[in-house]
Amino acid sequence: MNVSAKEKSLTYFNKHRKSKLAHNGYWRHDYKYILSAIKTIHPERLIDIGCGPGAFLQLVQDRFPEIQLNALDLSEEMVQETKERLADTAIITAGDAEKMPLDDSQYQCVTCNMSIHHYPHPQKAVNEMYRILINGGYVLLNDMDCITPIRCLANLLFPHLPGGDVKMYTRSEILSMLRKAGFTNIHYRKISPFSFLCSAEKKSYSSHPDR
């Protein structure tokens, strides 16, 4: 049976709700850079796309209790874990990042940490991030960035892994997705030998034929 990447992701992460690795955050090293960016943006409402078990959002809550937190994840079990972790302080939604069940222009900041490499159609997800931001809002996109041989090897292995990994996208691919969605003021930087953080701003609404 040919199982789609989304089905694999859903099965895998539903099973790993209580794992120690998930509880502590899969790429916790990167969180300090994202928290620093959030401090600069100082949003009233923030949403984390692909929130997993809520490890990152718990740090945001501890550091910035004044921010209204929101989250979205494909896994119902991860959604439940995040709800329990953040109690009644956040709005958590089960849904697909490529077709978010969320209203337009709701958030000052969208974060997406180590999730986009699971998306079969990442441009759709980036377009959705643009849609749900208010004008002047920011996306903070964090994912893997390795040297070319490691990236090529990873992309060969991804279809055989159980977690629904799809592709490690290149810097040029990430920048292209953000530009096509309509983002401006784009800044991409490596924050470790294996990861990047990219910020981009939504300055005005526009229509795009690829949406």
N, C-alpha and C positions, 0 to 999 in steps of 0.2 A: 504494500500500500504506500502510495506517495503522500507523505504527511507534510503539510505546508510549514514554513518557518513559524508562522503565528501559532499554529496548533502545537508545535513543539515547544515554543516559548511558554504558552499557556499551561501545558502539562508540567513542564519543568519547574516553573516558578510557583505553581500551585503546590507542588510537592515540597518546595524548599522554604516555605514560609517561616519555619522555626529553626532553620539552620543557623549556626553560630556566625558563619561568614555573612549571611544575609542580614542578621541582626546588627552586626557591627558596621555594615556598609561595605559594598564590594570593592570600591576604590576610595577608601577613606582619606588617603593621602591628598587627593585632589580637592577635598571639601574646603580647606582653608582658603584656597584661591577664589572659590566661588563665593564663600562668605564675605571675603574682602570686596568683591565686586558688588554684592548685594548692599553692603554698607555704603558704597558710593552712590548706588541708584536710590536707595532708601524708599522702596516701594510701599504703598499701603496694602496692596493685594499681590500675592505671589502664588504661582501655580508650578508644581513640579511634575513634569511629564515623564512617565515611566518611574514612578516613585518607589517601586519595590516595597520593602517593609518599613519605610519611613525613617531610616537612620539619618539621612541627610536633613529631612524636615525637622527632626527632633533637635538637631544642632541649630537650625535656623530659629526654631521656637525658643531655645534657650538663650540665643544671642540677641534676637530681635523679637521680643514678646509682643510688640505693638503691631507686627505685620499680620494681616489676615491670611492664613495659609490655606492653600487648596492643592489638590493632587489628583492625578489620573494614572491608572495602570490597567493593563489588559487582564492581569490575574486577579480574580475575585478574592483569592486567599491573601494576596499581598495587600489588596485594598482593606480587607478586614484587619490585617495586622497593623497597618498604618492607622486605622481608626482607633484601635485599642491603644496604640502607642501614644497618640496625640489627644486621646480622650475626646472632649467635645469642642476642641479649639480649632479644628480644621474641617474643611469640606472635601471629602474624598469620593471620587467617582470611578466606577469601573467603565472602561471604554478603550477603543482603539485610537492610538495616536494619529493614525492616518485619516480618521473620520471622527473627530472629537464631538461628543454629545454636550457641547458647551456653547454658550452664547458669544456673539461677536463682542469685541472691545470691552473686556472685563478686567484685565490685569495690567499692572504696571511692569511686572517682571515674569517671564517664563524661564524656568530652568529645565534642563534635560541632561541628566548625568549618566553616562555609560549605557545609553539606551538606543541611540539612533542606529547602531550597528546591528540591531535586531529588526530593523524596518525594511521590508521588501521594496517599499516605495517611499523612500525618505523625503522626496520632494513634496509629496502630499502632506507629510507630517510637518515639514517646515512651513508650508503654506498655511496649515492650520494654526501653527504657533503665531504666525503673523496675524491671522484673522482674529484670534482671541485677545491680542494685545490692544491696549488703547494707543492712540497716537502719542508718540513720545516714549512709549514703553520699550523695554529691552528684552532680548532673548540672551540667555547664557547657555551655550552649548558645549558640553564637556564629553569627550570620547577618546578613543585610542588613536595614537599617532606614533607609528614605529618606522624604522628605516625600511626601505623598499623590500629587501629580501625577507624580512620578518613579516611584513604586511602581505606579501605575495603568498608566503607559506600559510599564514593564518587564513587567508581567503580560500586556499585550497582545502584546508581542514574544516572550516566552518560548517559546510553542509553535512559533515559526518558527526558533528557534536550534538549532544542532546538538548542544548539550551536554546535552539532556534536562532543562533547567530547567523547573519546573512553576509555582511561585508564590512571590512574596515575601509572606510572611505578616505581618499587622499585629501590633502589640504585644498587643492584646486577644486575638488568635487564639493567639499563643504562650502567653500566660498561661492561657488556657482549656485548651489541650492539657495543660499541666503539672498543672493542678488536676484535670482529669478522670482523669489517670493515677494520681493519689494524692499528688503531691508537695505539700510544705508549705514554709514559710520561703523563699518565692520572692522573688528580687530581680532586677529588670530595669533595666539602664542602658544608655544610649547611650555608645559608646566612640569613635565617630567620626561625622561627618555621614552616613555610609553603613552603619553597622553597630552591633550591640548585643551585649552579653553578659548572659545570664540564668543565675543559679544557683538551684538548688532542692534540697531535701533529702527523702530517703526516710526517714520516721520509723517507719513500721510497715506491715506488709502488709495489704492489703484487696482485696476483689474488686470489679470494676466491670462493670456489664452491657454496656458498649460494647466490651469486650475480645473 
